[in-house]
Amino acid sequence: MDALKSAFLFLAFYVATSAAGNMPYDISDTPDSTGVQANAQKLPCTLFIRETDYTDGSDGSDWECKVSSKDAQSAGASSTARSAMVAIDGIDLVLAAKPDIKSGVTTLFAEGAILSDRTLTIIASNTLSFGEIVSSSSRRKLSAKTGPLEVLVVRVTTKDGSLTKDAAGISDDLFGTGTDLVNFKSQTEACSNNAITITPGTGSGTGCADNTGYSAGTTTTGEAADCDWFVNQMEQNDGRDECSSAVYGDFIDVNGSGQSAREACCICSGGTPQSYNNDIMITDGVIDISVNVNANGLNRFDLEDLVENQLEDLFYVNDLGSRFDNVLMCVPQGTFRPSDNSIGWIAYAYVGGWLSVYNGDDQCNDPSTHLHEVGHNWGLQHASDENDCIEDRTAGGYCNIEYGDMTGVMGYSTLNLDDEIFGNKYCFNGAHSWQLGWYTAYEEEIDPLTTAYIGKLAGVGKLPNVGPEEKVVLKLAYPIQDYYVMYNHAIGANEGTVEGVNTVTVTSKENDAQAKTFLLAELQSGAWFTAQSSDGVSLFTIYVTAIDDSTTGTADVEVFPGALADRPDTTVVTTPAGSNGDPHFKTWKNEHYEYHGQCDMILVKDPGFADGLGIEIQIRTKLVRYWSYIKSVAIRIGDDILEVEGSADPSTTTSDLRYWYNLEFQSPMKTLGGFPIIIKKREYSHYKRGLEIDLGPIFPGEKIEIAAWKEFIRVDFQNASAASFGNSVGLLGDFHTGKTFGRDGATVHDDFFRFGNEWQVLPYEDMMFHIVEQPQFPKHCIEPEDPQGERFRRRLEESSIEQKDAEQACASLMDALDRKDCVYDILATQDLDMAGAY
């Protein structure tokens, strides 16, 4: 193995492709430097976007490439540098050759490109090859954003400056190791719903563990017995630093494998040249590093390289990302912006990388700034707002498009420090929340061009106490850019959000992981947002029907194709619609009417119910001279049929509900067309039995209730909505208007005897009961003798039960019309217990 390859034993594996032919190659295929300029690129570098936040509200987005070892030295780094970030002169050529570069993942080798003055210069004649860096045993997860993350904070001191807080104070700000309750660790874990756990970095800066069991092999001075001999022999024979790379050549055998002298020293002594005699400890996640330069007047990137190279030596790694998941570097103020020294900088980070850098005390102390910069490490770009022009944001006022979305931390930092109550506590906007993947159990993706959605959104601060029907973020998929809907609820981890407080926010993001997000709307209750195509066509609309900003509150949201005028009727029937045993019908608009007769009739029918599953409910009535009652009901959803029949038998068990499931008497049943069936325990008296069909899997909160009281059957529809029954027909009338339409959908029947006959089951409609009973069409429904006529009224007048007793029995009913029907039924049946049917 030659010296060049040995120096890169710790590099991550590269899988590369040719820009022209897309042919794979590895490091061994890199062109040899023989005959090439000494400062030509020798190994692939890793491409990064560096995002910088400036004090004037602007930003800088620059492509850099991280080079290693000899390439770093060729670029102007120190002679001991293991790596360095270099600018790219000719980035347009790179982006043209590969538009889909992934920051922190894509590698670049430009054959013949020259390294100098911290710049990789690429010209058109250079051959460009690309690859991808992959995880290996020597490199941690690439820009990990879930799971346990080990985080190192570096407190940097220069000759002319230091941070006000000591390592303990900074550790408290970052990890809450003292009294700081709102810190980077607590806020990251809260915002992620504990998808991330932050662990303060540990270690002493000694990259290799001391192991006296190692023995050295043959050297130019003779046989080595162990590491102690190696160290002593180097000092006695040469008088120089025993870890010098020049000692006895470039290599020495330690434990039977070829190692450089520096590596041998590390293995034998348990340290590196810098830490061998004076270990530098990490304390509560923070390490103190001193560099022998002045911060004032120094290029900030030069300071970064000096500190990073010292850390690489301390931990004896070529890439700190192989040792820590994230490194946060806090430097004293004074370094300058290379392109314009008149504008100060706040912080910067590498997208898809592990490093973020903070300028001065304020930036190093603020959790929202930490989340912003580490958010870049996790692959996030800035949260923008094209319409953000706020005159009083600073004394001079400005338009801040790049950072304009301040609903989350990827907008402009507000620098709300620890003395603020809630200032540090806010999370990420909808697009970034989806990208991070922290709320997969509470996400839903829909096609807004074809699908309507009605549901509740819970804010991030409500986690983990989110209801089973609530979502945290919606993704509305669209070919050009996706839209994200989120409730920006100012509670818990998000109680410090500074824009769009307690509104439903809409953000967009192009279909590119590295694209910026844009805030489009902050919707209050009753407000809407309509997305339009480039030619002005309304694509879909997001409508907010209600917002509850209490600690347990949610936002009610609708999404539907088209413009606001295309909004479907989303009325929810709060008073149950349905039919009582002695046929009193309640339409969808809670209008009551009676029908007395004997036949099979259509209560509700909609073939398109539940995306074509279909529903049909038939009732069978029985005549008793002057009046009638519903004796049984049959419900079909999909291919399943459930029939329930009343019974006067006062059985004492709960399993005596008389039913047929798919025409089999009391066959085991769990679902009807996929909707759960729940048999209910008796209520009110031992005569009452019942069950419910839970429509919640498709229509949240909705259900059909069937109750049997003696021979009487009752059917109720709880929380029915336009989404479920908006297209239904039958005895309950039109869902939207309550009108009692006939089968033609146009004729309104005000004579309810005619209306009942209109909805008699016809021969082409399936008879769903287990047996046939008369009459069947073409025979008409049998009408009672003199219904509601003189003889019937005389019977009521001769009743042994007085009306006041009936009224008292029905007094507990909340609905006045229900009480009226209840009194009528008691007087008709001469049974006070009839109130139990309600």
C-alpha positions in Angstrom: 0.0 0.0 0.0 1.5 3.4 -1.0 1.6 6.4 1.3 -1.2 8.2 -0.5 -3.7 5.3 0.0 -2.5 4.8 3.6 -3.3 8.4 4.4 -6.9 7.9 3.4 -7.7 4.7 5.3 -10.4 6.6 7.2 -12.2 8.1 4.2 -15.8 7.0 3.6 -16.4 4.8 0.6 -17.3 6.5 -2.7 -19.5 5.2 -5.4 -18.9 7.4 -8.4 -20.3 7.8 -11.9 -19.0 9.5 -15.0 -20.9 12.6 -15.9 -20.7 11.7 -19.6 -21.1 8.0 -19.6 -22.5 7.4 -16.1 -19.9 4.7 -15.7 -18.9 3.6 -12.1 -15.5 4.1 -10.7 -13.8 4.1 -7.3 -10.9 5.9 -5.7 -8.4 3.6 -7.3 -9.5 4.9 -10.7 -8.7 8.5 -9.9 -6.1 9.8 -12.4 -2.6 9.5 -11.2 -0.9 12.8 -10.4 2.3 11.9 -12.3 2.9 14.5 -15.0 0.1 16.7 -13.6 0.6 20.0 -11.8 1.3 19.4 -8.1 -1.8 21.3 -7.0 -4.2 19.5 -9.4 -7.2 17.7 -7.7 -6.1 14.2 -6.7 -9.2 12.7 -4.9 -12.9 13.3 -5.1 -14.3 16.0 -2.9 -17.8 16.1 -1.3 -20.2 18.9 -2.5 -22.0 21.0 0.1 -24.3 24.0 0.1 -23.2 26.4 2.8 -26.1 28.6 4.0 -25.1 31.8 5.8 -27.5 34.1 7.7 -26.4 37.8 7.9 -27.3 40.5 10.3 -29.1 42.6 7.6 -31.6 39.9 7.0 -30.0 38.6 3.8 -28.5 35.2 3.2 -25.7 33.6 1.3 -26.0 30.3 -0.4 -22.7 29.0 -1.8 -21.5 25.7 -3.2 -18.3 24.3 -1.5 -16.4 21.1 -1.9 -14.7 19.4 1.0 -11.2 18.1 0.0 -8.9 15.9 1.9 -5.3 15.7 3.0 -2.9 16.6 0.1 -5.7 18.4 -1.8 -6.4 20.5 1.3 -2.7 21.4 1.5 -2.7 22.2 -2.2 -5.6 24.5 -1.6 -3.7 26.5 1.0 -4.6 24.8 4.2 -1.9 24.0 6.8 0.6 21.3 6.2 -1.1 19.1 8.8 -4.6 19.7 7.6 -6.7 16.5 7.1 -9.5 18.3 5.2 -10.6 21.7 4.1 -13.6 23.4 2.5 -12.9 25.1 -0.8 -14.9 27.4 -3.0 -15.7 26.4 -6.5 -14.8 28.6 -9.4 -16.8 27.2 -12.3 -19.8 25.9 -10.3 -22.1 26.6 -13.3 -20.2 23.9 -15.3 -20.8 21.5 -12.4 -24.5 22.2 -12.1 -24.9 22.0 -15.8 -23.3 18.6 -15.9 -25.4 17.3 -12.9 -28.4 19.4 -12.0 -29.6 16.9 -9.3 -26.6 17.3 -6.9 -27.4 16.3 -3.3 -25.6 18.4 -0.8 -23.5 16.3 1.5 -23.9 13.2 -0.6 -22.7 13.9 -4.2 -18.9 13.7 -4.8 -17.0 15.5 -7.5 -13.7 14.8 -9.3 -12.6 17.3 -11.9 -9.7 15.9 -13.8 -7.1 18.6 -14.3 -8.9 21.1 -12.0 -6.5 23.3 -10.0 -6.5 23.9 -6.3 -5.1 27.2 -4.9 -6.1 30.0 -2.5 -8.9 27.9 -1.0 -10.5 27.5 -4.4 -11.1 24.6 -6.8 -10.9 26.1 -10.3 -12.8 24.2 -13.0 -12.7 25.0 -16.7 -14.7 23.6 -19.6 -11.9 21.3 -20.7 -11.9 19.4 -17.3 -13.6 16.1 -17.3 -16.2 15.9 -14.5 -17.0 12.7 -12.6 -19.7 12.3 -9.9 -20.4 9.8 -7.3 -22.1 9.4 -3.9 -20.7 9.1 -0.5 -22.3 6.2 1.4 -22.5 5.3 5.1 -19.9 2.8 6.3 -18.4 1.7 9.5 -16.1 4.7 9.5 -18.9 7.3 8.9 -22.1 7.8 10.8 -25.5 8.1 9.2 -25.5 10.9 6.6 -27.2 14.0 8.1 -29.2 11.8 10.5 -32.5 13.4 11.6 -34.0 10.6 13.7 -32.8 8.4 16.5 -30.1 9.1 19.1 -27.8 11.8 18.0 -24.4 12.5 19.7 -23.7 16.3 19.6 -20.5 18.1 20.3 -20.4 21.8 21.0 -17.0 23.6 20.5 -16.3 26.7 22.5 -13.6 28.5 20.6 -11.1 31.0 22.1 -8.8 33.2 20.0 -5.9 35.4 21.0 -8.2 38.5 21.0 -11.6 37.1 22.0 -13.7 34.5 23.8 -17.3 33.9 24.6 -18.8 35.4 27.7 -20.2 32.1 29.0 -17.9 29.3 30.0 -18.3 25.7 28.9 -20.8 25.0 31.7 -23.0 27.9 30.7 -23.0 26.9 27.1 -23.7 23.3 28.0 -26.8 24.5 29.9 -28.0 26.5 26.9 -27.5 23.5 24.6 -28.3 20.5 26.7 -30.1 21.8 29.9 -27.4 20.5 32.2 -28.1 23.3 34.6 -31.2 25.4 35.1 -32.1 26.2 31.5 -35.5 24.5 30.8 -35.7 25.6 27.2 -32.6 24.5 25.3 -31.5 22.9 22.0 -31.9 19.4 23.4 -35.4 19.9 25.0 -36.7 21.8 22.0 -35.4 19.3 19.4 -36.9 16.4 21.3 -40.2 18.1 21.8 -40.5 19.3 18.2 -39.6 15.8 16.9 -42.1 14.1 19.3 -39.0 12.3 20.6 -38.1 10.9 17.1 -34.7 12.4 18.0 -32.9 12.1 21.4 -29.9 14.4 21.9 -26.9 13.0 23.8 -24.1 15.4 24.8 -20.8 14.4 23.2 -18.2 12.5 25.3 -14.5 11.9 25.0 -11.1 13.2 26.0 -9.7 14.0 22.6 -7.6 10.9 22.4 -8.5 9.2 19.2 -7.0 5.7 20.1 -7.4 3.8 23.3 -4.2 2.9 25.2 -3.7 -0.8 24.9 -0.5 -2.2 26.3 -1.3 -5.5 24.8 -0.2 -4.2 21.4 3.3 -5.1 20.3 5.5 -3.6 17.7 7.1 -5.7 15.0 10.5 -5.5 13.3 11.9 -2.0 12.8 15.1 -0.6 11.5 16.4 -0.6 15.1 15.5 -4.2 16.0 12.8 -6.2 17.5 10.1 -4.3 19.5 8.7 -5.9 22.6 5.7 -3.6 23.2 4.4 -0.1 22.9 6.5 1.2 25.8 9.6 0.1 24.0 8.4 1.9 20.8 7.9 5.2 22.7 11.2 5.0 24.6 13.2 3.9 21.6 12.0 6.8 19.5 13.0 9.3 22.2 16.4 7.8 23.0 17.6 7.1 19.5 16.4 10.3 17.8 15.7 12.8 20.5 12.7 14.1 18.5 8.9 13.8 19.1 8.2 10.1 19.2 5.1 10.8 17.1 6.9 12.5 14.3 6.0 11.1 10.9 9.7 11.2 10.0 10.8 8.8 12.6 12.4 5.7 11.0 10.7 6.3 7.7 7.0 6.5 7.0 5.9 3.1 8.4 6.3 0.8 11.3 4.6 -2.5 12.1 2.4 -2.4 15.1 0.5 -5.6 15.9 1.4 -7.0 12.5 -0.1 -4.3 10.3 1.5 -1.4 8.5 1.0 1.9 10.3 2.4 5.3 9.9 4.5 6.5 12.8 1.7 8.9 13.9 -0.8 6.0 13.9 1.7 3.8 15.7 2.1 6.5 18.3 -1.7 6.8 18.7 -2.1 3.1 19.1 0.7 2.8 21.6 0.3 5.9 23.7 -3.5 6.3 23.6 -3.3 9.8 22.1 -2.3 12.1 19.3 0.7 14.5 19.1 -1.5 17.3 20.5 -3.2 15.3 23.2 -0.4 12.9 24.2 0.8 14.9 27.2 -2.2 17.2 27.8 -5.6 15.6 27.1 -8.4 18.0 26.3 -11.7 16.8 27.8 -15.3 17.1 26.6 -17.4 18.2 29.6 -21.2 17.8 29.4 -21.0 17.9 25.6 -18.7 21.0 25.3 -15.0 21.1 24.5 -12.8 24.2 24.8 -10.5 24.8 21.9 -7.9 27.7 21.7 -6.3 28.8 18.5 -3.3 31.0 18.2 -4.8 33.6 15.9 -6.8 36.9 16.2 -10.5 36.7 15.3 -10.6 40.3 14.2 -9.8 40.6 10.6 -9.7 36.9 10.0 -11.7 35.2 7.3 -14.4 33.2 9.2 -13.7 30.1 7.0 -10.0 30.2 7.9 -11.0 30.1 11.6 -13.4 27.2 10.9 -10.6 25.2 9.2 -8.1 25.9 12.0 -10.5 24.6 14.7 -11.7 21.7 12.6 -8.2 20.5 11.9 -7.3 20.7 15.5 -10.4 18.7 16.4 -9.5 16.1 13.8 -6.0 15.8 15.3 -7.4 15.6 18.8 -9.8 12.8 17.9 -7.5 11.3 15.3 -10.1 11.2 12.5 -10.2 12.5 9.0 -13.8 13.6 9.3 -15.5 14.6 12.6 -18.8 13.3 11.1 -17.4 9.8 11.8 -17.2 10.7 15.5 -20.2 12.9 16.1 -23.6 13.3 14.5 -23.6 17.1 14.8 -20.9 19.6 15.7 -21.9 23.1 16.8 -19.0 25.5 16.7 -19.3 28.8 18.7 -16.7 31.4 17.8 -15.9 34.9 19.2 -17.0 37.8 17.1 -14.6 39.6 14.8 -14.2 37.4 11.8 -15.4 38.9 8.5 -17.5 38.0 5.5 -15.0 37.5 2.6 -17.1 39.2 0.0 -18.2 42.2 2.1 -16.6 42.9 5.5 -19.2 45.7 6.2 -22.0 43.2 6.9 -21.9 41.0 10.0 -22.9 37.4 10.0 -25.1 35.4 12.4 -24.4 31.8 11.7 -23.9 29.3 8.9 -24.3 25.6 8.3 -23.7 22.9 5.7 -26.8 21.4 4.1 -26.6 17.6 4.6 -23.4 18.0 6.7 -22.7 17.8 10.4 -21.2 21.3 11.1 -22.9 24.6 12.0 -21.0 27.7 13.2 -22.3 30.5 15.4 -20.9 34.1 15.7 -20.8 35.3 19.3 -22.7 34.8 22.5 -26.3 35.6 21.4 -26.2 33.1 18.5 -24.6 30.4 20.6 -27.2 30.8 23.4 -30.5 30.7 21.3 -32.2 27.3 20.8 -34.2 28.6 17.8 -30.9 29.6 16.1 -29.5 26.2 16.8 -32.6 24.4 15.4 -32.4 26.7 12.3 -28.8 25.8 11.6 -28.9 22.2 12.5 -32.1 22.1 10.3 -29.7 22.9 7.4 -27.6 19.9 8.5 -30.8 17.8 8.2 -31.3 18.9 4.6 -33.7 21.8 5.1 -33.6 25.1 3.2 -34.9 28.5 4.2 -38.6 29.1 4.8 -39.5 32.0 2.5 -42.4 34.3 1.8 -42.5 36.3 -1.4 -45.0 38.8 0.1 -43.0 39.6 3.2 -42.3 43.3 3.4 -42.6 44.5 7.0 -41.4 48.0 7.6 -40.9 47.8 11.3 -39.0 44.5 11.5 -35.8 46.6 11.8 -35.4 50.3 12.2 -34.9 50.8 8.5 -37.5 48.2 7.3 -36.9 45.8 4.5 -38.5 43.1 2.4 -37.4 39.7 3.6 -38.4 37.1 1.0 -35.7 34.5 1.8 -36.5 34.2 5.5 -40.0 35.7 5.4 -41.9 32.7 6.8 -41.5 33.1 10.5 -44.1 30.5 11.5 -41.2 28.1 12.1 -37.5 28.2 12.9 -36.3 28.1 9.2 -37.4 31.7 8.8 -35.4 34.7 10.1 -34.2 34.2 13.7 -36.0 36.4 16.2 -33.1 36.0 18.8 -35.6 35.5 21.6 -33.1 34.6 24.4 -33.5 32.7 27.6 -35.1 35.5 29.5 -38.1 35.3 27.2 -41.0 33.1 28.4 -41.8 31.4 25.1 -39.4 33.0 22.7 -37.4 30.0 21.9 -40.2 27.5 21.6 -41.3 27.0 18.0 -40.8 24.3 15.5 -41.0 23.8 11.7 -43.5 24.7 9.0 -45.7 22.2 7.2 -43.3 21.4 4.3 -40.3 21.0 6.6 -42.3 18.9 9.1 -43.2 16.5 6.3 -39.6 16.4 5.0 -38.2 15.6 8.5 -40.5 12.6 8.7 -41.2 13.0 12.4 -45.0 12.7 12.3 -45.6 9.8 9.9 -48.4 8.5 12.2 -50.2 11.8 12.0 -49.7 12.6 8.3 -52.0 12.2 5.3 -51.3 12.7 1.6 -54.1 13.4 -0.8 -54.6 14.3 -4.5 -56.5 17.6 -4.2 -57.4 17.6 -7.9 -59.6 14.5 -7.5 -60.2 14.0 -3.8 -62.2 16.0 -1.1 -61.0 15.9 2.4 -62.7 16.9 5.7 -60.9 16.5 9.0 -59.2 18.0 12.0 -55.7 19.2 12.3 -53.8 19.2 15.6 -50.8 21.4 16.3 -47.3 20.0 16.9 -47.5 21.3 20.5 -50.4 18.9 21.2 -48.2 15.8 20.6 -48.3 13.1 21.7 -51.9 13.7 22.8 -53.3 13.7 19.3 -56.7 12.0 18.7 -57.0 9.0 16.4 -58.9 11.0 13.8 -56.6 14.1 14.0 -53.7 14.9 11.6 -50.7 17.1 12.2 -49.8 17.8 8.5 -51.4 17.3 5.2 -49.6 17.0 1.9 -51.5 18.0 -1.2 -49.5 16.3 -4.0 -49.2 18.2 -7.3 -46.9 17.6 -10.3 -45.0 20.9 -10.1 -44.9 21.6 -6.4 -46.5 20.1 -3.4 -48.7 22.0 -0.8 -48.6 21.5 2.9 -51.4 22.3 5.4 -50.7 22.6 9.1 -52.3 24.1 12.2 -49.8 26.6 13.7 -51.2 26.1 17.3 -49.3 28.2 19.8 -49.1 25.7 22.6 -46.4 23.4 24.0 -43.3 23.1 21.9 -44.7 25.6 19.5 -46.0 28.2 21.9 -43.5 30.8 20.9 -44.3 31.0 17.2 -44.2 34.6 16.0 -46.2 34.5 12.8 -49.6 33.1 11.8 -50.3 32.3 15.5 -53.3 29.9 15.8 -54.0 29.9 12.1 -53.9 27.1 9.5 -50.9 27.7 7.4 -50.4 26.7 3.7 -46.8 26.3 2.4 -45.5 25.1 -0.9 -42.3 23.4 -2.0 -41.0 22.3 -5.4 -40.5 18.6 -5.8 -36.9 18.8 -4.9 -35.5 17.9 -1.4 -33.2 21.0 -1.5 -35.8 23.5 -2.6 -36.9 26.4 -0.4 -40.4 26.5 1.0 -42.8 29.4 0.5 -45.6 30.5 2.9 -48.8 31.1 0.9 -51.5 31.6 3.4 -52.4 32.1 7.1 -56.0 31.1 7.4 -58.3 32.0 10.2 -61.8 30.4 10.8 -63.9 31.0 7.7 -61.0 31.8 5.4 -59.8 29.9 2.4 -56.9 29.6 -0.1 -57.3 28.6 -3.7 -54.3 27.3 -5.6 -54.2 28.3 -9.2 -52.4 27.1 -12.3 -50.1 29.5 -14.3 -53.0 30.3 -16.6 -55.3 31.2 -13.7 -57.4 28.0 -13.5 -58.5 27.2 -9.9 -57.0 23.9 -9.0 -58.2 23.2 -5.5 -59.3 25.1 -2.3 -58.4 24.8 1.3 -61.2 26.0 3.6 -61.0 26.4 7.4 -64.4 25.9 9.0 -63.4 26.3 12.6 -60.4 26.9 14.9 -60.2 26.0 18.6 -57.1 27.6 20.2 -57.6 26.0 23.6 -54.8 23.7 24.8 -56.8 20.6 23.5 -58.2 22.4 20.4 -57.9 21.6 16.8 -58.7 23.2 13.4 -61.4 21.9 11.1 -60.3 21.9 7.5 -61.8 21.0 4.2 -59.9 20.4 0.9 -61.8 20.1 -2.4 -61.1 20.4 -6.1 -61.8 23.7 -7.8 -62.7 27.1 -6.5 -64.7 28.2 -3.4 -67.9 28.1 -5.5 -67.2 24.4 -6.0 -67.2 23.7 -2.3 -69.4 20.6 -1.6 -72.1 20.9 1.0 -70.4 19.7 4.2 -73.4 20.1 6.5 -73.2 17.9 9.5 -76.6 16.8 10.9 -76.2 17.4 14.7 -79.8 16.2 15.5 -80.1 12.5 14.6 -82.1 11.9 11.5 -84.0 8.6 11.2 -87.2 6.8 12.1 -88.9 5.7 15.3 -90.8 2.5 15.9 -94.3 3.9 15.6 -93.3 5.5 12.3 -92.3 9.0 13.0 -89.7 10.1 10.5 -87.1 12.8 11.0 -85.7 14.2 7.7 -82.0 15.2 7.4 -83.2 18.7 8.3 -85.0 17.5 11.5 -88.5 17.9 10.1 -90.9 15.4 11.6 -93.7 13.6 9.8 -95.8 10.4 10.3 -96.6 7.6 8.0 -98.9 4.7 8.9 -99.2 1.7 6.6 -97.8 -1.8 6.1 -95.2 -2.6 3.4 -91.4 -2.6 2.8 -90.0 0.8 2.1 -86.7 2.5 1.2 -85.4 4.6 4.2 -82.0 5.5 2.6 -80.3 4.5 -0.6 -77.1 5.7 -2.2 -75.1 3.4 -4.6 -72.1 5.7 -4.4 -71.8 5.6 -0.7 -68.2 5.3 0.6 -66.5 5.6 -2.8 -68.9 3.2 -4.5 -69.3 0.6 -1.7 -73.0 1.5 -1.6 -75.7 1.6 1.1 -79.4 0.7 1.2 -81.6 0.6 4.2 -85.1 -0.9 4.0 -87.7 -0.9 6.7 -90.7 -3.2 7.2 -93.8 -1.8 8.9 -96.7 -3.7 10.5 -100.3 -2.3 10.7 -102.3 -2.4 14.0 -105.7 -1.0 12.9 -105.3 2.7 13.4 -101.5 2.9 13.4 -98.4 1.0 12.4 -94.8 0.5 13.6 -91.4 -0.5 12.2 -91.0 -4.2 13.0 -87.7 -4.8 11.2 -84.9 -3.1 9.3 -82.4 -4.5 6.7 -79.2 -2.7 6.0 -76.8 -3.5 3.1 -73.4 -2.0 2.8 -71.2 -3.4 0.1 -72.0 -7.2 -0.1 -73.1 -7.6 3.5 -76.7 -7.5 4.7 -77.8 -7.1 8.4 -81.5 -7.5 9.4 -82.7 -6.6 12.9 -86.2 -7.5 14.1 -88.0 -6.4 17.3 -89.3 -8.8 19.9 -91.6 -8.6 22.9 -89.8 -11.4 24.6 -88.2 -9.8 27.8 -85.1 -12.1 27.7 -82.5 -11.3 30.4 -79.4 -11.9 28.2 -77.7 -9.5 26.0 -77.3 -11.9 23.1 -81.0 -12.2 22.3 -81.1 -9.4 19.8 -83.0 -10.9 16.9 -80.9 -10.4 13.8 -79.8 -12.1 10.5 -76.4 -11.6 9.1 -76.2 -12.3 5.4 -79.5 -14.2 5.9 -78.2 -16.5 8.6 -79.9 -16.1 12.0 -77.6 -14.7 14.7 -74.5 -15.6 12.6 -71.2 -14.2 14.1 -70.6 -10.7 12.8 -67.9 -8.1 13.3 -68.3 -5.7 10.4 -70.8 -4.6 7.8 -69.1 -3.8 4.5 -65.9 -3.3 6.5 -67.5 -0.9 9.1 -67.3 -2.2 12.7 -70.5 -3.5 14.4 -70.9 -3.0 18.1 -73.7 -4.7 20.0 -74.8 -2.4 22.8 -75.8 -3.3 26.3 -79.4 -2.8 27.4 -80.4 0.6 28.4 -83.5 2.0 30.2 -85.3 -1.4 30.5 -84.7 -5.1 29.8 -86.8 -4.7 26.7 -84.3 -2.5 25.0 -81.6 -3.9 22.8 -79.4 -2.4 20.1 -76.3 -2.1 18.1 -74.3 0.5 16.2 -72.5 0.5 12.9 -69.3 2.7 13.2 -68.8 4.7 10.0 -65.7 6.3 11.5 -63.1 4.5 9.4 -64.2 6.6 6.4 -66.5 9.2 8.0 -65.0 10.3 11.3 -67.6 10.6 14.2 -70.5 9.1 12.2 -72.5 6.0 13.0 -75.8 4.3 12.4 -77.7 3.3 15.6 -80.4 0.6 15.6 -82.5 0.1 18.8 -85.1 -2.5 19.4 -87.7 -1.8 22.1 -90.1 -4.7 22.4 -91.5 -5.1 18.8 -90.5 -1.6 17.8 -87.4 -0.8 15.7 -85.7 2.6 15.7 -83.0 3.8 13.2 -80.8 6.9 13.9 -78.0 8.5 11.9 -75.5 10.2 14.2 -73.5 13.2 12.9 -74.4 12.4 9.3 -72.5 14.6 6.8 -72.8 15.6 3.2 -69.7 13.5 2.5 -71.5 10.3 3.6 -75.2 10.9 2.8 -75.2 14.0 0.6 -76.4 12.0 -2.4 -78.9 9.7 -0.6 -82.6 9.4 -1.5 -85.5 7.9 0.3 -87.9 8.6 3.2 -85.5 11.0 4.9 -85.7 13.4 2.0 -83.0 15.4 0.3 -79.9 15.8 2.5 -79.2 19.4 1.5 -82.8 20.9 1.5 -84.9 18.4 3.5 -87.4 18.3 0.7 -89.4 15.1 0.4 -88.6 14.3 -3.3 -90.1 11.4 -5.1 -88.2 8.9 -7.1 -87.9 11.4 -10.0 -85.8 13.7 -7.9 -88.0 16.6 -8.8 -91.5 16.1 -7.4 -92.0 17.2 -3.8 -94.6 15.2 -1.9 -96.4 17.0 0.9 -98.9 14.2 1.3 -96.9 11.7 3.4 -99.2 8.8 2.6 -98.3 9.3 -1.0 -94.7 9.9 -0.1 -94.6 6.6 1.7 -96.1 4.7 -1.2 -93.6 6.5 -3.5 -90.7 4.8 -1.6 -92.2 1.3 -1.4 -89.6 -1.3 -2.5 -90.1 -2.1 -6.2 -89.5 -5.4 -7.9 -86.2 -4.3 -9.5 -84.9 -3.4 -6.0 -83.5 -6.3 -4.0 -85.8 -7.5 -1.2 -83.3 -7.8 1.6 -85.3 -9.4 4.4 -84.9 -13.1 5.1 -88.5 -13.8 4.4 -91.1 -12.3 2.1 -94.1 -10.6 3.6 -97.1 -9.0 2.0 -97.8 -6.6 0.5 -95.2 -6.6 -2.3 -95.4 -4.3 -5.3 -97.6 -4.0 -7.4 -99.8 -4.3 -4.4 -99.8 -1.0 -2.6 -99.0 -0.5 1.1 -101.9 -1.4 3.3 -103.3 1.7 4.9 -104.9 1.7 8.4 -108.7 2.1 9.1 -109.6 5.7 9.2 -106.0 6.9 10.0 -106.0 9.9 12.3 -109.8 10.0 11.8 -112.7 10.3 14.1 -112.5 6.7 15.5 -108.7 7.1 16.2 -109.2 10.4 18.0 -112.1 8.9 20.1 -109.7 6.1 21.1 -107.2 8.6 22.3 -109.9 10.5 24.2 -111.0 7.2 25.9 -107.4 6.3 26.9 -106.8 5.1 30.4 -103.5 7.0 30.4 -103.8 10.8 30.8 -101.8 13.1 28.6 -100.0 14.6 31.6 -98.7 11.2 32.6 -97.5 10.6 29.0 -95.8 14.1 29.0 -94.1 13.3 32.3 -92.8 10.0 30.9 -91.4 11.8 27.9 -90.0 14.9 29.8 -86.4 13.8 29.7 -86.2 14.0 25.9 -84.3 17.1 24.7 -86.0 17.6 21.4 -89.5 19.1 21.6 -90.7 17.2 18.5 -89.4 14.0 20.0 -91.4 14.7 23.1 -94.5 15.3 21.1 -94.0 12.0 19.2 -93.3 10.2 22.4 -96.6 11.4 24.0 -98.5 10.4 20.9 -97.0 6.9 20.9 -97.8 6.3 24.6 -101.4 7.3 24.1 -101.7 5.2 21.0 -100.2 2.1 22.5 -101.5 2.7 26.1 -98.0 1.9 27.4 -96.1 4.4 29.5 -92.9 2.3 29.0 -93.1 3.3 25.3 -90.9 6.2 26.3 -88.1 3.6 26.4 -88.2 3.4 22.6 -86.7 6.9 22.6 
